[in-house]
Amino acid sequence: MMIMLSGLLFTILFFLALFARSPIFAALITALLYTLYLFLANEKLSVHNAQEFENRFWTVFALMFSTALFFARDSPMALGLWR
């Protein structure tokens, strides 16, 4: 129980530090993680009926993640003007 509590505390502190350091990037990553949670938690939806739909989801997820990683102004791996 104590290990779970310390893990939860670490996760909360990590996200608070990430939001303090780079709020745009943190908000995008948090939204992507929430979308991933919804996708994995609801396996009875029609999205999971065909492999093609799952491939579309993962393709869009990877595209949005790479966009957030490389093009968000405060991202640690930003490209272009914000480097």
N, C-alpha and C positions, 0 to 999 in steps of 0.2 A: 504494500500500500504506500509506503514511504517513497519507494522508487517511482511509482506512478505519479505521485504528487510532485516530486522533484522534477520529473520529466515534463509534466504539465506546466509547472512554474518556469522551467527553462524555455519552453516553447512560447509562453506568453511574453516573457522578457525579451526573447529573440525577436518576436514580431513587433514589439514596442520599440526596440532599438532600430529595427529595420525601417519602421514608419518614421522615426525621428531623423534617420539619416537620409533616406530617399523615399519620400511619401508617394510619388507617382509610381515608381517601380513596385513598391510594396503593395499598393492598392491593386495594380494589375495582376501581380502574382497571387494575391489573396483571392481575387475574383476567379482566376484560373483554378486555384486549388478547390474553391467552393464548387465550381462547375464540375471538376473531376470527382469530387465527393458525390455530387448529385447523380452523375453518370454511373458510378460504381455502386451506389446504394440502391438504385432503382433498376434492377436487372429485368424486371417484368415489363418494362416499356417496349414499345414497338421498335425503338432504336436498336435493341439487342437481337431482333429477329433475324437479321441478315448480316453476313460478314461485311457486305458493302457499306451498310450504314455505320458499322463500327469503324471501318477504315476511314470513312468520311469524318467521323468525330475526331479520331486521332490525328488525321491530317490537319483539320482546322485547329485543334488544340496545339499541335506542334508549331503551326504557323503563328498563332497568337503568342505562344511562349517565346519564340524567337524574335518576334516583333517587339515584345516587351523587353526582352533581354538586350537587343541591339539598338533599338531606336527610342527608348524612353530616355528622357533628358538626364535623369539622375541614376541611371542603371550603372552598375559597376563595370559593365562591358559595353558601354555606349560607343557607337561609331559616328563619324561625321563631325559636325560642329561642336558637339558636347564632349568630345574625347579629351 
